[in-house]
Amino acid sequence: MVHTLVLVLRGPLQAWGARSRYNRRATQPQPTKSGVAGLLASALGYDRSADLSEFRDLRFGTRTDIPGTLTVD
């Protein structure tokens, strides 16, 4: 049996951090697996220091219906 959770993420300013090096961090236009795992853990009430290894085998896919514009601050 396959279980699927569909999340619709809408917001004017979403930041999905990708690679980081020194003081610079890249941002992706779509959610990252670690970002979604963090959202799920938060929704489940996990503490920030909790072990999230149960999300390791999470299969993940994204679909962008309305692409945004990357901004720089």
BELKAFEN-V48574 format. One line per field, one symbol per residue. ss: DSSP state (H for helix, E for strand, - for the rest). A space follows every 10 residues. Layout:
ss=???
//
This chain:
ss=---------- -----EEEEE E--EEEEE-- --HHHHHHHH HHH------- --HHH----- ---------- ---
//
